[in-house]
Amino acid sequence: MHLIFIDDSQQTDPPRRGLGSLVALGGVVVPENQVAPYAAALAALRTELGMPDGEEIKWKPPRGSYLATAGKEIITNLRTRMLQTAIDHDIRSIVVIIDHGAAYKNRTTVEVGKELLKWLFERVTILLSKAADIGLIIADKPGGGPADEGRWLADTLNLTNDGTEYVEPGKIVLPILTAPSHHVPHLQLADLVTAASTAAVAGRLAGLELKDLLRQLAHRNAHNDAWGAGIVLFPQEMINLCYWAFGETSASKVAMNTGITLPDKRFDYFNDDGLGTPSATQTSTTVEPQL
């Protein structure tokens, strides 16, 4: 069995030119035999860094907490080693990011969240199918209490019972379970991965500093590309941000046996990254004429 821990993130005012508000849902897929070892490794790291017992690791730590005042060196060390430890424990990530300013503009954030959940569910199901395994999804307990938790169950019941138009049901064996992230280190890892990935796409330095590790952690398709598998960006015009935000140099659709080299001149952010950094190449070789 695999356990999938998920969390959401937002970037309401990205510094990267051309982006609107970003909304994201992502998670980490943990093999059952790595759940306890990862928790133990993270506990040892906390002790080494002198973190107080019981303090939750958050991308945006609350004011007055140890992490809020720890300084950049400790924060970078913590985040880098959390991600590297996840890679070492065969954990993989899937993050779905939508530019809400360019897609589904007439839908509320809640409605977009349901779309994100469906896309994440599909990719988790595909990963589990390749692993010939089943999984459970665990989310941070909603801050709104029992009413919000009930909505989680209602939104996921159809997915677990019926699947989607692209994946059959059966791989996720229960509706999403909830747990307080304060006590679940794997949910804290999901917070880091989702928030850092969204920050990298937004063009924020804190996320871009982790791009190499985020790329290594991302689930990949049969062509060894993260786009569309572990890194989902929508609309498709954002595809070159897989290059700028994560260092990916190709993208493909396995079902159609097509692929492209990144950055691709047909999409946004070919000449530069939207932050003032020019592309290393002004030409792009396509493996296939269409993605």
Backbone torsions as a table, in degrees:
resi	resn	phi	psi	omega
1	MET	NA	148.0	171.9
2	HIS	-114.1	143.5	174.7
3	LEU	-107.7	130.7	-176.8
4	ILE	-113.9	117.3	-178.4
5	PHE	-106.2	126.9	-172.2
6	ILE	-125.9	154.6	176.9
7	ASP	-154.2	164.7	-179.4
8	ASP	-113.8	168.3	179.0
9	SER	-156.8	161.5	177.3
10	GLN	-142.7	151.8	167.6
11	GLN	-133.5	104.0	-171.6
12	THR	-82.1	-20.0	-177.3
13	ASP	-142.1	70.2	-175.9
14	PRO	-62.7	137.2	175.5
15	PRO	-72.3	-18.1	-179.0
16	ARG	-70.6	127.3	-177.5
17	ARG	-55.9	135.8	172.4
18	GLY	90.5	-5.8	-179.4
19	LEU	-97.0	142.1	170.7
20	GLY	-95.0	-160.9	179.0
21	SER	-65.3	130.3	180.0
22	LEU	-99.3	135.0	172.9
23	VAL	-123.9	141.9	-172.2
24	ALA	-143.6	151.9	170.6
25	LEU	-137.9	129.2	-177.3
26	GLY	-148.5	173.5	-179.3
27	GLY	-165.2	172.4	176.2
28	VAL	-118.5	138.6	-177.9
29	VAL	-105.7	113.9	-171.0
30	VAL	-112.8	119.8	173.3
31	PRO	-58.7	144.1	-176.0
32	GLU	-53.7	-39.2	-176.3
33	ASN	-77.6	-1.7	177.9
34	GLN	-109.2	-1.9	-178.2
35	VAL	-62.0	-54.3	-179.1
36	ALA	-68.0	-44.6	179.0
37	PRO	-60.0	-39.3	179.2
38	TYR	-66.4	-42.4	179.0
39	ALA	-59.8	-40.6	179.8
40	ALA	-67.0	-41.0	179.6
41	ALA	-64.7	-39.8	179.3
42	LEU	-69.3	-37.1	177.0
43	ALA	-61.9	-40.7	178.6
44	ALA	-65.5	-39.0	178.1
45	LEU	-64.8	-41.9	177.6
46	ARG	-58.6	-44.6	-179.7
47	THR	-63.4	-44.0	179.9
48	GLU	-59.9	-38.4	-177.7
49	LEU	-85.7	-5.0	177.5
50	GLY	78.0	26.2	178.4
51	MET	-71.6	138.4	178.2
52	PRO	-62.4	144.9	176.4
53	ASP	-58.5	134.3	173.6
54	GLY	89.2	-10.8	179.9
55	GLU	-76.4	130.7	-179.1
56	GLU	-78.1	140.8	175.7
57	ILE	-86.2	114.9	-177.9
58	LYS	-126.5	145.6	173.9
59	TRP	-60.1	-40.5	175.0
60	LYS	-116.5	87.6	-175.9
61	PRO	-67.6	146.9	-179.9
62	PRO	-65.7	151.6	179.9
63	ARG	-58.2	136.6	178.5
64	GLY	89.4	-7.5	179.6
65	SER	-79.6	166.6	179.0
66	TYR	-58.7	-46.6	-176.6
67	LEU	-67.9	-28.4	-179.6
68	ALA	-67.1	-22.1	-177.2
69	THR	-120.7	9.3	-171.7
70	ALA	-74.7	-25.3	-178.4
71	GLY	95.7	157.5	-172.9
72	LYS	-62.3	-39.6	-176.4
73	GLU	-61.8	-45.4	-179.7
74	ILE	-68.5	-42.5	-179.7
75	ILE	-61.8	-46.0	179.7
76	THR	-62.9	-42.9	178.3
77	ASN	-60.2	-46.4	-179.6
78	LEU	-61.0	-51.8	-176.6
79	ARG	-63.6	-44.1	-179.2
80	THR	-61.7	-44.5	-176.6
81	ARG	-75.3	-31.0	173.6
82	MET	-60.6	-43.8	-179.2
83	LEU	-70.3	-43.1	180.0
84	GLN	-64.2	-39.8	178.0
85	THR	-63.6	-38.6	176.8
86	ALA	-61.8	-44.3	177.4
87	ILE	-59.8	-44.1	-178.3
88	ASP	-65.6	-22.2	-179.3
89	HIS	-101.5	21.9	174.9
90	ASP	61.0	28.0	175.3
91	ILE	-85.1	144.1	177.6
92	ARG	-127.2	156.4	-176.0
93	SER	-120.0	151.9	172.7
94	ILE	-137.4	123.5	-179.6
95	VAL	-131.5	129.1	178.9
96	VAL	-112.3	122.9	-175.8
97	ILE	-125.9	127.5	178.6
98	ILE	-116.9	134.2	169.5
99	ASP	-81.7	98.7	-176.3
100	HIS	-66.1	-21.1	177.3
101	GLY	-76.0	-15.5	-178.5
102	ALA	-115.1	-17.3	-177.1
103	ALA	-135.9	142.9	178.2
104	TYR	55.2	38.7	-175.8
105	LYS	-63.0	-24.6	-179.5
106	ASN	-91.2	4.9	178.4
107	ARG	-105.8	148.2	178.2
108	THR	-72.9	166.3	177.3
109	THR	-60.3	-36.0	178.3
110	VAL	-63.5	-43.4	179.2
111	GLU	-65.3	-40.0	177.1
112	VAL	-65.6	-36.1	177.9
113	GLY	-59.7	-36.4	177.0
114	LYS	-65.4	-37.6	177.2
115	GLU	-66.3	-42.7	177.3
116	LEU	-59.3	-42.5	-179.6
117	LEU	-61.6	-42.1	178.9
118	LYS	-62.4	-45.7	-178.8
119	TRP	-65.5	-40.3	178.2
120	LEU	-64.5	-43.4	179.3
121	PHE	-57.7	-43.2	-179.4
122	GLU	-61.8	-44.6	-176.2
123	ARG	-73.2	-34.4	173.8
124	VAL	-63.7	-42.0	179.4
125	THR	-62.1	-41.4	178.3
126	ILE	-63.8	-43.1	177.6
127	LEU	-59.7	-45.2	-179.1
128	LEU	-66.2	-35.3	177.8
129	SER	-63.2	-41.9	178.2
130	LYS	-64.9	-34.1	-179.9
131	ALA	-84.5	-2.3	-177.3
132	ALA	52.2	49.5	-174.9
133	ASP	-141.1	173.3	175.1
134	ILE	-116.2	168.9	-177.0
135	GLY	-148.5	164.1	171.3
136	LEU	-122.2	139.5	177.1
137	ILE	-105.2	130.4	179.2
138	ILE	-122.5	127.2	179.7
139	ALA	-115.0	156.7	173.0
140	ASP	-60.0	138.4	179.9
141	LYS	-60.9	126.3	-176.9
142	PRO	-58.4	142.1	-178.9
143	GLY	-70.0	-18.2	-177.4
144	GLY	-81.7	-1.3	177.3
145	GLY	89.2	-160.8	-174.1
146	PRO	-57.2	-33.2	-179.1
147	ALA	-64.4	-46.2	178.4
148	ASP	-65.9	-37.7	178.8
149	GLU	-63.8	-38.5	176.8
150	GLY	-63.2	-36.1	178.0
151	ARG	-67.1	-38.3	175.1
152	TRP	-53.8	-49.6	-177.1
153	LEU	-63.9	-41.0	179.7
154	ALA	-64.4	-41.0	-178.2
155	ASP	-68.5	-30.1	-174.9
156	THR	-97.0	-14.5	-177.4
157	LEU	-61.8	-43.5	179.0
158	ASN	-64.6	-37.2	179.5
159	LEU	-64.4	-47.1	-177.6
160	THR	-71.4	-30.6	-179.8
161	ASN	-81.3	-38.6	-169.5
162	ASP	-116.8	-14.2	-174.0
163	GLY	72.3	-155.8	176.4
164	THR	-130.6	-175.2	178.8
165	GLU	-67.2	-14.4	-176.9
166	TYR	-109.3	-21.9	-178.5
167	VAL	-134.2	145.7	178.4
168	GLU	-81.6	154.5	175.4
169	PRO	-73.6	169.9	172.4
170	GLY	117.6	-24.4	-179.5
171	LYS	-80.4	-37.6	172.9
172	ILE	-94.4	113.3	-164.1
173	VAL	-90.1	-8.1	177.4
174	LEU	-143.0	157.6	167.7
175	PRO	-58.2	162.9	-177.2
176	ILE	-56.9	132.2	173.7
177	LEU	-93.2	155.4	178.1
178	THR	-121.9	149.6	179.0
179	ALA	-151.3	152.3	177.2
180	PRO	-72.8	121.2	-176.9
181	SER	-62.0	-22.2	179.8
182	HIS	-56.2	-29.6	-175.1
183	HIS	-111.0	4.6	-176.2
184	VAL	-124.2	103.1	-176.7
185	PRO	-61.5	-27.7	-178.7
186	HIS	-72.0	-30.7	172.6
187	LEU	-69.1	-32.3	176.3
188	GLN	-68.9	-34.4	173.5
189	LEU	-66.2	-41.7	178.0
190	ALA	-61.3	-39.3	176.4
191	ASP	-59.6	-46.4	-179.5
192	LEU	-62.8	-49.3	-175.7
193	VAL	-63.4	-45.9	-177.3
194	THR	-68.1	-45.7	-178.9
195	ALA	-67.4	-42.0	-179.8
196	ALA	-66.3	-39.9	178.8
197	SER	-64.3	-43.0	179.2
198	THR	-65.7	-39.8	177.6
199	ALA	-64.8	-38.7	178.8
200	ALA	-63.9	-44.4	177.4
201	VAL	-63.4	-39.2	179.0
202	ALA	-66.0	-21.5	-179.4
203	GLY	97.2	18.1	-179.3
204	ARG	-88.4	137.9	-174.0
205	LEU	-59.2	-38.6	-177.5
206	ALA	-59.3	-33.8	176.4
207	GLY	-81.7	-41.7	-178.1
208	LEU	-64.0	-29.3	177.6
209	GLU	-63.8	-19.3	-177.1
210	LEU	-105.8	9.7	-170.1
211	LYS	-59.1	-40.3	-177.2
212	ASP	-64.5	-42.3	179.2
213	LEU	-70.8	-38.9	177.1
214	LEU	-62.2	-38.4	177.8
215	ARG	-64.4	-43.7	-179.7
216	GLN	-65.7	-33.2	-176.7
217	LEU	-77.1	-25.6	-172.2
218	ALA	-65.3	137.4	173.0
219	HIS	-63.2	146.1	-175.9
220	ARG	-125.1	154.0	178.5
221	ASN	-85.1	-174.3	-176.3
222	ALA	-66.7	-17.0	175.5
223	HIS	-94.8	8.9	178.5
224	ASN	66.6	29.7	175.2
225	ASP	-106.7	143.3	179.2
226	ALA	-84.8	-28.4	-177.2
227	TRP	-61.1	132.5	179.6
228	GLY	80.7	-9.6	179.9
229	ALA	-114.9	-73.8	178.3
230	GLY	-96.0	-16.2	177.8
231	ILE	-130.1	111.1	-178.3
232	VAL	-115.6	117.8	179.0
233	LEU	-118.0	132.4	-179.8
234	PHE	-139.5	135.3	7.5
235	PRO	-75.9	170.8	-174.4
236	GLN	-61.4	-22.6	179.1
237	GLU	-59.7	-15.2	179.2
238	MET	-85.2	2.1	-169.1
239	ILE	-57.3	-34.0	179.8
240	ASN	-65.9	-16.0	176.3
241	LEU	-70.5	-15.4	170.7
242	CYS	-63.4	-31.9	176.7
243	TYR	-75.0	-50.2	-174.7
244	TRP	-73.0	-38.4	-174.3
245	ALA	-89.0	-24.4	-174.4
246	PHE	-131.0	-8.3	179.1
247	GLY	81.5	15.2	177.6
248	GLU	-73.5	139.0	-178.1
249	THR	-111.3	1.9	176.9
250	SER	-154.1	160.3	177.3
251	ALA	-144.7	145.8	-175.9
252	SER	-150.7	159.1	170.3
253	LYS	-115.1	109.1	-174.1
254	VAL	-62.0	-44.2	-175.6
255	ALA	-61.4	-30.4	-179.2
256	MET	-99.2	-4.8	-178.8
257	ASN	54.3	44.2	179.1
258	THR	-124.9	157.1	179.3
259	GLY	-163.8	165.1	179.1
260	ILE	-138.8	160.7	171.5
261	THR	-92.3	138.5	179.2
262	LEU	-104.4	143.3	-2.4
263	PRO	-75.8	151.4	-178.7
264	ASP	-108.4	133.2	-172.4
265	LYS	-68.5	-13.0	-179.6
266	ARG	-80.8	-9.5	-174.1
267	PHE	-120.9	165.5	178.1
268	ASP	-58.9	155.7	176.0
269	TYR	66.0	35.6	173.7
270	PHE	-82.3	-47.2	-176.4
271	ASN	-78.3	-30.1	179.6
272	ASP	-155.1	173.8	-173.4
273	ASP	-91.3	3.9	-177.7
274	GLY	80.9	3.7	177.7
275	LEU	-123.4	4.4	179.1
276	GLY	103.6	1.5	179.0
277	THR	-95.9	118.9	-178.8
278	PRO	-74.9	155.9	177.2
279	SER	-69.7	146.9	178.5
280	ALA	-71.7	-19.7	179.4
281	THR	-135.9	144.5	177.1
282	GLN	-105.6	8.8	175.7
283	THR	-125.3	155.2	-179.6
284	SER	-139.8	125.5	179.2
285	THR	-91.8	120.8	178.8
286	THR	-91.4	133.1	175.7
287	VAL	-70.9	-38.1	175.3
288	GLU	-132.7	152.8	-175.9
289	PRO	-66.5	-22.7	179.4
290	GLN	-135.1	146.7	174.6
291	LEU	-88.2	NA	NA
